[in-house]
């Protein structure tokens, strides 16, 4: 347990100062990760122009990060429980910083993709430790304040990422073009390493679950077998091997389920707690999280490419155009949790899905009506409507999914929720080839390339709207009323195997 966690601030002023320093350090690292997820999108057109990256490589720059993060997230939480949260946090920060340097100095698109995958894997070591360290460092009566600060950090990341990426790209610091979006992590990471080694106390879980490396391999292979052919298939003319790989992903899922059942019987430490899927609300919620990740993955990438490649806007203009969306998400998220969900339950989430779908359809109409002459202010209406809908969903969704989960499995359930969200995001990014680039390619082949990206964006948004309507239907599996499963303190485990009635809010990465 942390040397600070059992000490009252009234009796140990020095310990009090140290734990607040520790909080600032882990929050800064979490903010660095949140910003890094969104900072890249706005720079993708510049990366394509400067490095000659293919459309498939652009997808891998974003999807590779999400896939690595998802595959290793639960394992990262367990490693912290076993070997120490501080140790894994510092390892993750160090690896994330090195990977950022490799991204910033990448000599070609292939190196950038590989470095982004490494960056996602290191984030999976770092991020699960943040809430665990907070839990081990602060007494229960102070955690509400701390988690409120954490929510504010998430909101800041929603607005800061795209704007910071746009500014760093536009400024072209020292002629480095897009590279500063990654290199900015170096001083932050080094400072977090130096200060974290001094101020963060070490803690472990006394009853940590064992690692399931075979499960990690099977999950990764199953996802790769699906994502890789979807991402690369179009560029290769949709070859037979792509369909074989996608069929193999189904087989790999079957092997994974069989292995997880055997692992549960053997030592009770499976990567995926299959008994959770017997809970209707959890199974339905996992489906909602996955599909919602697909929708946001498609939207954010196609939106960026539409504005910069289709409309010819600068990175800064694209970043500023997205501010109303981010603000709307933050405002609606706060109102949803504090006022609406306690009174109306799942109806709020369903209203969010339909509101977001309505915003998408307004955007489809506007993109077609105004064409290449559309202005940023004209996009404000659909973006605000979409942002309000998303805010109604993202903040209360995790609590709704966990509400009927047995207390002893709350930690595993939380880790799985975040994992499938990232897997859905990776899948959505890979589907951009099908729902967006296919249309763009066809329009260029027809000799009408001037509207190719506009038509591609409209087509992709129709798909997104359809997915959101599907999410509305899936949400009927969620509990009608609100309710919490208890406090989840890491990506996989719960401190001391217990769950309290005071659960910290989950960090929804696709909020940004």
N, C-alpha and C positions, 0 to 999 in steps of 0.2 A: 504494500500500500504506500502511497505517496507519503513522504515525511511531513507534508504540510496538511494532509487531509484531516487528521484528527486533532489539529491544533487550533484553538480558538484565536481569532484575530485580536481579541481583547487582551489575551495573555501573551501573545507572541507577535508584536508589531513587525519584527523582521520577517517572520514567516508570512505575515499578511502581505507585505510588500513583494516578497518573492513569488507568491502564487498569482498576484495580479500581473507581475512581469511575465510569468509563465503563460497566463491567459492571453496576454498581448501577442506573445510569440506564436502560440498555436493558432490564434485567430488570423494572424498575418499570413501564416502558411496556408490556412484554409482559403483565405481571400486570394492568395496567389494562384491556387489551383482553380478556383471558381472563375477568375478572370482569364486564366489561360485557356479554359474551355471555349470562351466566347471571343477572345481577342483575335483568334486565328481566322474566323470566317470572313471578316471584313477585308483581310489581307490576301485572300485566296486569288482573286483576279490578278493582283500585282505579282504574286508568286508564279502564276501561270505565265504571265508576260515575261518576267525576268528569267525564269528558269526553264521555260518551255515544257512545263509539266502537262501531262495528258489529263483528260477529264477524270479518268480512273484514278490517277495519282492524287488529284485534288480531293477526291472522295476518301482515299486512304489516309490523307493527312488528318482528316477529322475522324473518320470511322476507326482508324487504327488505334487512336488514343482511347476512344470509347470502348473498343473491344478489349484492349489490354486491361483497362481499368475494371471492366465488368468481370473478366475472367479471374482476376487476382484479388478482388475486393474482400471477399469473405476470408480468403487465406491470409490477407494482410491483417485483418482483425484478429484472427487466431494467433498469428505469429506474435503480435503485440501482447496478447493474453499470456502466451507461453514464455516468451523471452524478455518481455518488458516493453511497456508502451513508449517510454522515453527512447529506448534503444531503437525501436522500429521507426519511431517518428524521425529521429535524427538520420537514420539510414535512408528513409524515404525522402527527406528534404535534401540530403546530399546527392542522392541519385537523381532526383528531380532537377536539381541545379546543374548537374553534369549533362543530363539529357537536354536541358534548355540550351546549354552552350553548344552541344552538338547540332541542335536544330538551327541555332543562330549562325553557325559556321558551316552549314551543310553545303557540300560542293555540287550536289545535284539533287533532283527530286527523290531518287531512290534513298539517298542518305537521309533526307528530311523525313520521309515516311518511316524509315527504321528508327530514327531518333524520336519521332512522335510516339511510336509504339512503346519504346523504352520509357518515355516520359509518362505515358498512361500507366505502365506497370509500377513505376515509382510512386505515382500519385496514389495507387491502391495500397501501398505500404504506409503512406503518410496520412491520408485522410481518415481512415478508421480510428486512428489513435487520438484524434482531436477531442471528440466527445468523451472518450475513455479517460483521457488525462484530466479533462474538466471534472468528470465525475469523481476521480480519485483525489483531486486537489481541493475541491470546494465542498463544504457541508451542504446538506440537503436544503436548508433554509435560504441559501444564497444562490442556488442554481437557477431559480426563476429569473433573477436579474441577469445572470450570465447567459442564459439561453435567449433572453431578449436581445442582448448585445449580438449574439450569434445571428439572430434573425436580421438584425440591422446590417450585419456584414454581408449576408446573402443579398439583401436589397441593393446595397452599394455595388456588389459584383454585377448585378443585373444591368445597371446603368453604366458602370465604369468600363467593363470589358470592351464592348464595341467602340465606345468613344476613344478609349486609350489606344486600341488597335488602329483606329482611323487616324488619330493624331500622329502616332509614331510612324505610320506608313507615309502620311502626307509630308511630314517634316523631313523625311529622307536624311536622317542624322548621319553625318560623316559619309554620305553617299551609300549607306548600307541598305537603302530601300526598306524592305519588309523585315529585315533581320532583327532590329531592336525589339520587336514584339516578343521575341524569345530571350534576347540578351538582357532585358530589363529584370529578368528573374535572378540573374547572377548576384548582384549586390544584396537583394532581398534574401536569397537563399543562404548566402554566406553569413549574413547577420543572424538569421534564424539558427544556423548551426552553432555559431559562437555563443549567442545568448541562451539558446535552448540547453546546451550542455551545462550551463551554469545555474539556470533558474528553474528548470523543469525537474520535478521529483520523479523517481522511478516507481512504477507500480506494475503488478501482475495479477492475473486472475487465479485464485487458489484452486479452482476446479476448471481449468481451461480444457476445451475440447481438443482432440488430436487433429493433426493435419490430414487432409484427404487429397494428396497430390494426384492420385489416379483420377479422382473426380474432376480436378482442375483440368487435367489433360483432355478428358473426354468432353467436358463442356467447351473447351477451346476448339477442339477438332470439329465438334458439331457446328459451332458458330462459323468457323472458317469455311467449312464445307458448304454453308449456305451463303455467307456474305461474299466470299471470293468470286464465285461464278456470277452472282448478281452484279458485282462491281465491274468485273473484267469481261463479262460475256459479250456486251455490245461491241467493245473494241476488237474482239476476236471473232465477230460474226456469229455469236451464239453457237459455239461448237458442242458436239455431243458430250464431251467430258464435263461440261458445265452442268448438264442435266443429270449426269451420273453422280456428280458431287452433291447436288441438291438432294437426290434420292438417298445418297449415303448419309446425309445429315439426319434424316429420319431414323435410319438404322442406328446411328450413333446415339441418338436420344434414347432409343430402346435399350441399348447396351448400358447407358448411363443409369437409367432407372433400375435395371437389374442389379448393377454393381452397388448402387446406393442402398438398396434393400439389404444386400448381403453385408455391407459395411455397418449398417444400423444394427443388424443382429450380432455382428462380431464385436464391435467396441463402442457403439452408440455415438460415433462422431462422424456422421456423413457430411459431405459438403452441402447437400440439400436434404432437409428434414421432410421426407415425403409425406409423413402423417399430417403435415400442415394442410395439404391439399384436400383432406377430408372435411375441412372447415369451408363451407360454401362461400362465405364472405371473403376469405383469404384467397381461395382459388379464383373467384371472380375478380378480386382486386388485383391479383397478379396479372390476369389477362388485361385489365384496364391499364395497368402500369406499362406493360409491354407495348400495347397498341398505341398508347399515348406517346411513348418514346418514338415509335415509328412515325407518327404524325409530326412531331416536333423536329425529328431528324430531317424529314423531307422538306418541311417549311423553311427552316433557317438557312439551309444551304442554297435552295433554289431562290429564295428571296434575295440573298446576297448577290448571286450570279445575275439575276434579273435586273437589279438596280445598276450594277457596275458594268457588266458585259452587254446587257440588253439596252439599257437606257444611257449608258456611257457616263454615269455619275462618278465622281471621285469617291475615294474611300471615306473621306470626311463627311461628304454630303450623305452618303449611305448610313454612316454611323449616327449622324444627327437625326436622320429621318426615323430611326428606330427608337428615339428617346420617348415619344408618347406611349409606345408599346410597353417599354420597361416600367415607366411610371405607373401605367394602368395596372400592370401585373402586381406591383408592390402594394398599391392602394387597395385593390380588390382582395388580395391575400389577407391583409390585416382585418378588413371588414368581415370577410368570410369566416375566419376562425373565431373572432371575438363576438360577433353579433348574429350572423346568419345561421351557421351550422348548428349552434346549440338550440336554435328555435325550429329550424326546418329540416335538419338532418341531411340525408342524401339528396333531397330535392335541389339543394344548393349546388352540389357537384353536377347533377344532371342539367340544371339550368346553365352551368358554366360550359358544359360540352356543347349545348345548343347555341349559346351566345357566341362561343368561339367559332362554331361552324357558320353562323350568320355573318360574322366579321369576315371570314374567309370568302364567302360568296359575294359580299359587297366588294371585296378586293378584286375578285374575278371580273365582276361587272365593270368596275372602274378601269382596270387594266385594259379591257377590251374597248371601252367607250373612249378613253383619252389616248390610248395607244402610246406612241413614243413621246407624246407631249405632256404626259402626266407630270404633275408637280408634287413636291414633297408634302405641301400642306393638304393636297387632295388625298394623300394616303393616310392622313392623320385619323380620319373617321374609322376606316376598317381596322387600323392598327389599335386604336383605343378600344373598340368593341372586342377585338381578339384578345387584347391584354386583359380586359375585365373578365372575359370568359376563362382565360387561363388562370388568373388569380383565384377565381372561385374554386378551381380544381386543385391546384398544386399544393396549397397550404394544408387543407384538411384531408387530402386523399390518403396519406400514409396512416393517419389515425383511424380512418374508416376501415382500411384494410386490416389493421391490427386489432380492431375492437373486440373480436371474438376469438383471438388466438390465445391458447393456453399460456398462462404466465411464464411457465418454465421454458417456453419456446419463443418468447418475444424477441430475444436477441437474434436468434437464427432467422426469424421471420423478417426482422428489419434489414438484416444483411441481404437477404434474398430479394426483398423489394427493391433496394437500390441497385442490385445486380441486374435484375431483369429490365429495369428502366434504362440502364446503360446499354444492355444488349438490344433492346428495342430501338434505341437511338442509332446504334451501329447498323442495324438492319434497315432503318429508314434512310440513312445516308447511302447505303448500298443500292436501295431502290430508286434513288435519284436517276440512275442510269436508265431505268425502265420508264419512269413516269415523266422525266424531264429531258434528258439528253437524247432519247429516241425521237421526241418531237422536234427538238432543235435540229438534229441531224436531217430529218425528213424535210424540214422547211428549207434548209440550205440546199438540199438536193433538188428541190422544186424551184430554186432560183429566187426565193423570197426570204433571204437571210436577214433582211432588215427588221422583220417582225418575228424572227425565229424564237428569240428568248422571251418575248412577250407571250407568244402562243404556248411556248413550253411552260412558262410560269403559270398561265391560266389552266393548262391541262393538269399540272401537278397540284394546283390548289383545289381543283374539283375532286381529285383523289383524297386530299387532306380533309375536305369537308365530308366526304363519304365515310372516312375513318372515324371522324368525330361523332357522326350519327351512330356508328357502330359502338363507340365508347358509351354514348348515352344509353344504348340498350344493355350493354354489359353491366352498367352501374346498378341495374335492378338486383344484381346479386349482392350488393353491399347492404349493410344494415340500414334500416329506415332512420333510426335515431343515431345521434353521435355518441361516442364513447371511446375510452382509451384502454389500451392493453397494459399500460404501465410503462415504466421508464426503460428505455433502451440506451445503453451507454457505449456501444461500439458497433462496428460493422458486422459482428458475428455473435459476440457474447454479452452477457449481462454481469455486471460486477457482483461477485460473490454468489452468482447463480440466482440472484433475487431480482424481483421487479417491484419498484415502488409505485405509488399512485401518482407520482409526479414525473411525467415522461417528457424529455426534451423534444422539441419539434425536429422533424427530419429535414435535412437539407435537400431540396429538390434541385438537381443540377440543371435540368432542362428549363427551370425558371428563367435562366439567362440564355 
